[in-house]
Amino acid sequence: MNSIAFVSLISGIVELILSFGLGLLTAFFSFKAFAKLNQGIDEIKALHDNNTAVAILHGTMMIAAAIIIHKSLAPAVAGLQMQLFSGFSMTGFLKFIGLAVGYVAIVLTTTIVTLSVSVKLFLKLTRDIDELAEIEKNNVSVSILLGSVFIIMSFFLSSGVESFLSALVPYPSPETIQIQ
């Protein structure tokens, strides 16, 4: 197996593992974090009571977080590929793992904070309606509207998060890259 095929294989396996882990972390942490955002609503009770509006809102929040966090994979995989092309070492690989964990922490935190701030600002701008009270009353229309704000913001924020993380990837100098 040549070095390019080896790098592709290893980076593909790592990307699969990262995708799986990030997907689970995103679903779990976005649900928990956004439950705190909706302090006026008891989400677990509302879900047990079959409140469709709460389910729609939480689902769109989780999808929005996934859209942003998904963009963090490309810089992490690029960093791994550069690490592998510059010569495999266990130290370099462990350094990559440490950086990848740091990237995940940064992107999860950035995602939750930016989406939360975006929606709080939207709630302040729309003074004619108390969206959270309406969602608690199972108003599906309002839930879809507020969920759309999450989706819209995720599309705009995802590129910024990707650029930010790309700037953090430690690329080796060109003379250390070995292609055989």
DRENPA-3360 file (N, C-alpha, C; in nm, 2 decimals, always signed):
BEGIN
1 = MNSIAFVS = +0.09/-0.12/+0.00/+0.00/+0.00/+0.00/+0.09/+0.12/+0.00 ~ +0.07/+0.21/-0.09/+0.15/+0.34/-0.10/+0.11/+0.43/+0.01 ~ +0.19/+0.54/+0.03/+0.16/+0.63/+0.14/+0.04/+0.71/+0.13 ~ +0.00/+0.74/+0.01/-0.12/+0.82/-0.01/-0.25/+0.73/+0.02 ~ -0.24/+0.61/-0.02/-0.35/+0.52/+0.01/-0.36/+0.49/+0.16 ~ -0.25/+0.48/+0.23/-0.24/+0.46/+0.37/-0.30/+0.58/+0.44 ~ -0.26/+0.70/+0.40/-0.31/+0.82/+0.46/-0.46/+0.83/+0.44 ~ -0.51/+0.80/+0.32/-0.65/+0.80/+0.30/-0.73/+0.70/+0.38;
9 = LISGIVEL = -0.67/+0.58/+0.40/-0.74/+0.48/+0.48/-0.74/+0.53/+0.63 ~ -0.63/+0.57/+0.68/-0.63/+0.61/+0.82/-0.72/+0.73/+0.84 ~ -0.71/+0.83/+0.76/-0.79/+0.95/+0.78/-0.94/+0.92/+0.76 ~ -0.98/+0.82/+0.67/-1.11/+0.78/+0.66/-1.17/+0.71/+0.78 ~ -1.09/+0.63/+0.84/-1.12/+0.56/+0.97/-1.14/+0.66/+1.08 ~ -1.05/+0.75/+1.09/-1.05/+0.85/+1.20/-1.17/+0.94/+1.17 ~ -1.20/+0.98/+1.05/-1.32/+1.07/+1.02/-1.45/+0.99/+1.06 ~ -1.46/+0.87/+1.03/-1.57/+0.79/+1.07/-1.59/+0.79/+1.22;
17 = ILSFGLGL = -1.48/+0.76/+1.29/-1.49/+0.76/+1.44/-1.53/+0.90/+1.49 ~ -1.46/+1.00/+1.44/-1.49/+1.14/+1.48/-1.64/+1.17/+1.45 ~ -1.69/+1.13/+1.33/-1.83/+1.16/+1.30/-1.92/+1.10/+1.40 ~ -1.90/+0.97/+1.43/-1.98/+0.90/+1.52/-1.98/+0.97/+1.66 ~ -1.86/+1.00/+1.71/-1.85/+1.06/+1.84/-1.91/+1.20/+1.84 ~ -1.88/+1.28/+1.74/-1.94/+1.41/+1.73/-2.09/+1.41/+1.72 ~ -2.15/+1.32/+1.65/-2.29/+1.31/+1.63/-2.36/+1.28/+1.77 ~ -2.30/+1.18/+1.84/-2.36/+1.16/+1.97/-2.34/+1.27/+2.07;
25 = LTAFFSFK = -2.22/+1.33/+2.07/-2.20/+1.44/+2.16/-2.29/+1.56/+2.13 ~ -2.30/+1.59/+2.00/-2.39/+1.70/+1.95/-2.53/+1.68/+2.00 ~ -2.59/+1.56/+1.98/-2.72/+1.53/+2.01/-2.74/+1.55/+2.17 ~ -2.65/+1.49/+2.24/-2.67/+1.49/+2.39/-2.65/+1.63/+2.44 ~ -2.53/+1.70/+2.41/-2.51/+1.83/+2.47/-2.60/+1.94/+2.42 ~ -2.64/+1.93/+2.29/-2.73/+2.03/+2.24/-2.87/+2.02/+2.31 ~ -2.91/+1.90/+2.33/-3.04/+1.88/+2.41/-3.03/+1.94/+2.55 ~ -2.92/+1.90/+2.62/-2.90/+1.95/+2.76/-2.89/+2.10/+2.76;
33 = AFAKLNQG = -2.80/+2.15/+2.67/-2.77/+2.30/+2.68/-2.89/+2.38/+2.64 ~ -2.97/+2.34/+2.54/-3.08/+2.42/+2.50/-3.20/+2.40/+2.59 ~ -3.20/+2.30/+2.67/-3.30/+2.29/+2.78/-3.28/+2.40/+2.88 ~ -3.16/+2.44/+2.90/-3.13/+2.55/+2.99/-3.17/+2.68/+2.93 ~ -3.17/+2.69/+2.80/-3.21/+2.82/+2.73/-3.36/+2.84/+2.75 ~ -3.44/+2.74/+2.74/-3.58/+2.75/+2.76/-3.62/+2.73/+2.91 ~ -3.57/+2.82/+2.99/-3.59/+2.81/+3.13/-3.73/+2.81/+3.17 ~ -3.82/+2.87/+3.10/-3.96/+2.87/+3.13/-4.04/+2.75/+3.10;
41 = IDEIKALH = -3.97/+2.65/+3.03/-4.04/+2.53/+2.99/-3.97/+2.41/+3.05 ~ -4.05/+2.32/+3.11/-4.00/+2.19/+3.16/-4.00/+2.09/+3.04 ~ -3.89/+2.08/+2.96/-3.89/+2.01/+2.84/-3.93/+1.86/+2.86 ~ -3.87/+1.80/+2.96/-3.90/+1.66/+2.98/-4.04/+1.63/+3.01 ~ -4.10/+1.71/+3.10/-4.25/+1.70/+3.12/-4.33/+1.73/+3.00 ~ -4.29/+1.83/+2.92/-4.36/+1.87/+2.80/-4.35/+1.75/+2.70 ~ -4.24/+1.69/+2.69/-4.22/+1.58/+2.59/-4.30/+1.46/+2.64 ~ -4.31/+1.43/+2.77/-4.39/+1.32/+2.83/-4.54/+1.35/+2.80;
49 = DNNTAVAI = -4.58/+1.48/+2.80/-4.71/+1.52/+2.77/-4.75/+1.53/+2.63 ~ -4.65/+1.49/+2.54/-4.67/+1.49/+2.40/-4.69/+1.63/+2.34 ~ -4.61/+1.72/+2.39/-4.61/+1.86/+2.34/-4.53/+1.86/+2.21 ~ -4.60/+1.86/+2.10/-4.53/+1.86/+1.97/-4.45/+1.98/+1.94 ~ -4.49/+2.10/+1.99/-4.42/+2.22/+1.97/-4.28/+2.22/+2.04 ~ -4.27/+2.17/+2.16/-4.14/+2.15/+2.22/-4.06/+2.05/+2.15 ~ -4.11/+1.95/+2.10/-4.03/+1.85/+2.03/-3.98/+1.91/+1.90 ~ -4.06/+1.98/+1.83/-4.01/+2.05/+1.70/-3.90/+2.14/+1.73;
57 = LHGTMMIA = -3.92/+2.23/+1.84/-3.81/+2.32/+1.87/-3.68/+2.25/+1.91 ~ -3.69/+2.15/+1.99/-3.57/+2.08/+2.03/-3.51/+2.01/+1.91 ~ -3.59/+1.95/+1.83/-3.53/+1.88/+1.71/-3.46/+1.98/+1.62 ~ -3.52/+2.10/+1.60/-3.45/+2.20/+1.51/-3.32/+2.25/+1.58 ~ -3.33/+2.27/+1.71/-3.20/+2.31/+1.78/-3.09/+2.21/+1.76 ~ -3.13/+2.08/+1.77/-3.02/+1.98/+1.76/-2.97/+1.97/+1.62 ~ -3.06/+1.98/+1.52/-3.02/+1.98/+1.38/-2.93/+2.10/+1.35 ~ -2.97/+2.22/+1.40/-2.89/+2.34/+1.38/-2.75/+2.32/+1.44;
65 = AAIIIHKS = -2.74/+2.27/+1.56/-2.61/+2.24/+1.62/-2.53/+2.15/+1.53 ~ -2.59/+2.04/+1.48/-2.52/+1.94/+1.40/-2.47/+2.01/+1.27 ~ -2.55/+2.10/+1.21/-2.50/+2.16/+1.09/-2.37/+2.24/+1.11 ~ -2.36/+2.31/+1.22/-2.24/+2.38/+1.26/-2.13/+2.29/+1.29 ~ -2.15/+2.19/+1.38/-2.05/+2.11/+1.43/-1.99/+2.02/+1.32 ~ -2.08/+1.98/+1.22/-2.03/+1.90/+1.11/-1.92/+1.97/+1.04 ~ -1.92/+2.10/+1.03/-1.82/+2.17/+0.96/-1.68/+2.16/+1.03 ~ -1.68/+2.12/+1.16/-1.55/+2.11/+1.23/-1.48/+1.98/+1.19;
73 = LAPAVAGL = -1.54/+1.89/+1.12/-1.47/+1.77/+1.08/-1.36/+1.80/+0.97 ~ -1.38/+1.88/+0.88/-1.29/+1.91/+0.77/-1.15/+1.96/+0.82 ~ -1.15/+2.06/+0.91/-1.02/+2.10/+0.96/-0.95/+1.99/+1.05 ~ -1.02/+1.91/+1.12/-0.96/+1.81/+1.20/-0.90/+1.70/+1.11 ~ -0.97/+1.66/+1.01/-0.92/+1.56/+0.92/-0.80/+1.61/+0.84 ~ -0.81/+1.74/+0.80/-0.69/+1.80/+0.73/-0.57/+1.80/+0.81 ~ -0.59/+1.83/+0.94/-0.48/+1.83/+1.04/-0.42/+1.69/+1.05 ~ -0.50/+1.59/+1.05/-0.45/+1.45/+1.06/-0.38/+1.41/+0.93;
81 = QMQLFSGF = -0.43/+1.44/+0.82/-0.37/+1.41/+0.69/-0.23/+1.48/+0.68 ~ -0.22/+1.60/+0.73/-0.09/+1.67/+0.72/+0.00/+1.60/+0.82 ~ -0.05/+1.56/+0.93/+0.04/+1.49/+1.03/+0.09/+1.36/+0.97 ~ +0.00/+1.29/+0.90/+0.04/+1.16/+0.84/+0.14/+1.18/+0.73 ~ +0.12/+1.28/+0.64/+0.21/+1.31/+0.53/+0.34/+1.35/+0.58 ~ +0.35/+1.41/+0.69/+0.48/+1.46/+0.74/+0.56/+1.35/+0.81 ~ +0.51/+1.23/+0.81/+0.57/+1.11/+0.87/+0.50/+1.07/+1.00 ~ +0.45/+0.95/+1.00/+0.38/+0.90/+1.12/+0.46/+0.88/+1.24;
89 = SMTGFLKF = +0.42/+0.94/+1.35/+0.48/+0.91/+1.48/+0.37/+0.90/+1.58 ~ +0.40/+0.82/+1.68/+0.30/+0.81/+1.79/+0.28/+0.94/+1.86 ~ +0.39/+1.01/+1.88/+0.38/+1.14/+1.95/+0.29/+1.24/+1.87 ~ +0.31/+1.24/+1.74/+0.23/+1.33/+1.65/+0.09/+1.29/+1.65 ~ +0.06/+1.16/+1.65/-0.07/+1.11/+1.65/-0.14/+1.14/+1.78 ~ -0.08/+1.13/+1.89/-0.13/+1.16/+2.02/-0.16/+1.31/+2.03 ~ -0.07/+1.39/+1.97/-0.09/+1.53/+1.97/-0.21/+1.57/+1.89 ~ -0.23/+1.50/+1.78/-0.35/+1.52/+1.70/-0.48/+1.49/+1.78;
97 = IGLAVGYV = -0.47/+1.38/+1.85/-0.59/+1.34/+1.93/-0.62/+1.44/+2.04 ~ -0.52/+1.49/+2.10/-0.54/+1.60/+2.20/-0.60/+1.73/+2.13 ~ -0.54/+1.76/+2.02/-0.60/+1.88/+1.95/-0.74/+1.85/+1.90 ~ -0.77/+1.73/+1.86/-0.91/+1.70/+1.81/-1.01/+1.71/+1.93 ~ -0.97/+1.67/+2.05/-1.05/+1.68/+2.16/-1.07/+1.83/+2.20 ~ -0.97/+1.91/+2.18/-0.98/+2.05/+2.20/-1.07/+2.12/+2.10 ~ -1.06/+2.08/+1.97/-1.15/+2.13/+1.87/-1.29/+2.10/+1.90 ~ -1.32/+1.98/+1.95/-1.46/+1.94/+1.98/-1.51/+2.03/+2.09;
105 = AIVLTTTI = -1.43/+2.05/+2.20/-1.47/+2.13/+2.31/-1.50/+2.27/+2.26 ~ -1.41/+2.33/+2.18/-1.43/+2.46/+2.12/-1.55/+2.47/+2.04 ~ -1.57/+2.38/+1.95/-1.68/+2.39/+1.86/-1.82/+2.36/+1.93 ~ -1.82/+2.27/+2.03/-1.95/+2.25/+2.10/-1.98/+2.38/+2.18 ~ -1.89/+2.44/+2.25/-1.91/+2.56/+2.32/-1.95/+2.67/+2.23 ~ -1.87/+2.69/+2.12/-1.90/+2.80/+2.03/-2.04/+2.79/+1.97 ~ -2.08/+2.67/+1.93/-2.21/+2.64/+1.87/-2.32/+2.67/+1.97 ~ -2.31/+2.62/+2.09/-2.42/+2.64/+2.19/-2.43/+2.79/+2.22;
113 = VTLSVSVK = -2.32/+2.86/+2.24/-2.32/+3.00/+2.28/-2.38/+3.08/+2.17 ~ -2.33/+3.06/+2.04/-2.37/+3.15/+1.93/-2.52/+3.12/+1.90 ~ -2.57/+3.00/+1.90/-2.71/+2.98/+1.87/-2.80/+3.03/+1.98 ~ -2.75/+3.01/+2.11/-2.83/+3.07/+2.22/-2.84/+3.22/+2.21 ~ -2.73/+3.28/+2.19/-2.73/+3.43/+2.18/-2.82/+3.48/+2.06 ~ -2.81/+3.41/+1.95/-2.89/+3.44/+1.83/-3.04/+3.43/+1.86 ~ -3.08/+3.33/+1.92/-3.22/+3.31/+1.95/-3.27/+3.41/+2.06 ~ -3.19/+3.43/+2.16/-3.22/+3.53/+2.26/-3.24/+3.67/+2.20;
121 = LFLKLTRD = -3.15/+3.70/+2.11/-3.17/+3.83/+2.04/-3.30/+3.84/+1.96 ~ -3.33/+3.73/+1.89/-3.45/+3.72/+1.81/-3.57/+3.73/+1.90 ~ -3.57/+3.67/+2.02/-3.68/+3.68/+2.11/-3.70/+3.82/+2.16 ~ -3.59/+3.89/+2.18/-3.60/+4.03/+2.22/-3.65/+4.12/+2.11 ~ -3.62/+4.09/+1.98/-3.66/+4.17/+1.87/-3.81/+4.15/+1.84 ~ -3.87/+4.04/+1.87/-4.01/+4.01/+1.85/-4.09/+4.03/+1.97 ~ -4.12/+4.15/+2.00/-4.19/+4.19/+2.13/-4.34/+4.16/+2.12 ~ -4.39/+4.14/+2.00/-4.54/+4.12/+1.99/-4.59/+3.98/+2.04;
129 = IDELAEIE = -4.49/+3.89/+2.06/-4.53/+3.76/+2.09/-4.43/+3.70/+2.19 ~ -4.48/+3.62/+2.29/-4.39/+3.55/+2.38/-4.38/+3.41/+2.32 ~ -4.28/+3.39/+2.24/-4.26/+3.26/+2.17/-4.26/+3.14/+2.27 ~ -4.18/+3.15/+2.37/-4.16/+3.04/+2.46/-4.29/+3.00/+2.53 ~ -4.37/+3.10/+2.57/-4.50/+3.08/+2.63/-4.59/+3.01/+2.53 ~ -4.59/+3.05/+2.41/-4.67/+2.99/+2.30/-4.63/+2.84/+2.28 ~ -4.50/+2.82/+2.28/-4.45/+2.68/+2.26/-4.49/+2.59/+2.37 ~ -4.48/+2.65/+2.49/-4.53/+2.57/+2.61/-4.67/+2.53/+2.60;
137 = KNNVSVSI = -4.75/+2.62/+2.53/-4.90/+2.59/+2.51/-4.92/+2.50/+2.39 ~ -4.81/+2.45/+2.33/-4.81/+2.35/+2.22/-4.85/+2.42/+2.09 ~ -4.81/+2.55/+2.07/-4.83/+2.62/+1.95/-4.72/+2.58/+1.85 ~ -4.76/+2.49/+1.76/-4.67/+2.44/+1.66/-4.62/+2.54/+1.57 ~ -4.70/+2.64/+1.53/-4.66/+2.74/+1.43/-4.55/+2.82/+1.48 ~ -4.56/+2.86/+1.61/-4.45/+2.94/+1.67/-4.32/+2.86/+1.68 ~ -4.34/+2.73/+1.71/-4.22/+2.64/+1.73/-4.15/+2.63/+1.59 ~ -4.22/+2.61/+1.49/-4.16/+2.61/+1.35/-4.09/+2.74/+1.32;
145 = LLGSVFII = -4.15/+2.85/+1.35/-4.09/+2.98/+1.33/-3.96/+2.99/+1.40 ~ -3.96/+2.96/+1.53/-3.84/+2.98/+1.61/-3.74/+2.87/+1.58 ~ -3.78/+2.75/+1.54/-3.69/+2.65/+1.49/-3.62/+2.70/+1.37 ~ -3.69/+2.77/+1.28/-3.63/+2.82/+1.16/-3.52/+2.92/+1.18 ~ -3.53/+2.99/+1.29/-3.43/+3.09/+1.33/-3.30/+3.01/+1.36 ~ -3.31/+2.90/+1.43/-3.19/+2.81/+1.46/-3.13/+2.76/+1.33 ~ -3.21/+2.71/+1.24/-3.16/+2.66/+1.12/-3.09/+2.77/+1.03 ~ -3.15/+2.88/+1.02/-3.10/+2.99/+0.94/-2.96/+3.03/+1.00;
153 = MSFFLSSG = -2.96/+3.05/+1.13/-2.83/+3.09/+1.20/-2.72/+2.99/+1.18 ~ -2.76/+2.86/+1.18/-2.66/+2.76/+1.17/-2.59/+2.76/+1.03 ~ -2.67/+2.79/+0.93/-2.61/+2.80/+0.80/-2.51/+2.92/+0.79 ~ -2.54/+3.03/+0.85/-2.45/+3.14/+0.85/-2.33/+3.12/+0.94 ~ -2.35/+3.06/+1.06/-2.25/+3.04/+1.15/-2.15/+2.93/+1.12 ~ -2.19/+2.83/+1.04/-2.11/+2.71/+1.01/-1.98/+2.75/+0.94 ~ -1.99/+2.84/+0.84/-1.87/+2.88/+0.77/-1.77/+2.95/+0.86 ~ -1.82/+3.03/+0.95/-1.73/+3.10/+1.04/-1.66/+3.01/+1.14;
161 = VESFLSAL = -1.73/+2.91/+1.18/-1.67/+2.81/+1.27/-1.57/+2.73/+1.20 ~ -1.60/+2.69/+1.08/-1.50/+2.61/+1.00/-1.37/+2.69/+0.97 ~ -1.39/+2.82/+0.94/-1.27/+2.91/+0.92/-1.19/+2.93/+1.05 ~ -1.26/+2.94/+1.16/-1.19/+2.96/+1.29/-1.11/+2.84/+1.32 ~ -1.17/+2.72/+1.31/-1.10/+2.59/+1.34/-0.99/+2.57/+1.24 ~ -1.01/+2.60/+1.11/-0.90/+2.58/+1.02/-0.78/+2.67/+1.05 ~ -0.80/+2.78/+1.11/-0.69/+2.87/+1.15/-0.61/+2.80/+1.27 ~ -0.68/+2.72/+1.35/-0.62/+2.65/+1.46/-0.54/+2.53/+1.43;
169 = VPYPSPET = -0.56/+2.47/+1.31/-0.49/+2.35/+1.27/-0.34/+2.38/+1.25 ~ -0.26/+2.30/+1.32/-0.11/+2.32/+1.31/-0.06/+2.25/+1.19 ~ -0.04/+2.32/+1.08/+0.01/+2.26/+0.96/+0.17/+2.26/+0.97 ~ +0.23/+2.14/+0.93/+0.37/+2.14/+0.93/+0.43/+2.22/+0.82 ~ +0.55/+2.26/+0.83/+0.61/+2.33/+0.72/+0.63/+2.25/+0.60 ~ +0.62/+2.30/+0.48/+0.62/+2.22/+0.35/+0.74/+2.13/+0.34 ~ +0.86/+2.17/+0.39/+0.97/+2.09/+0.37/+0.97/+1.96/+0.45 ~ +0.88/+1.95/+0.55/+0.87/+1.83/+0.63/+0.78/+1.72/+0.58;
177 = IQIQ = +0.70/+1.76/+0.48/+0.60/+1.67/+0.42/+0.68/+1.57/+0.33 ~ +0.65/+1.44/+0.35/+0.72/+1.34/+0.27/+0.61/+1.26/+0.19 ~ +0.62/+1.27/+0.06/+0.53/+1.20/-0.03/+0.61/+1.10/-0.10 ~ +0.57/+0.97/-0.09/+0.65/+0.87/-0.16/+0.57/+0.80/-0.26;
% end
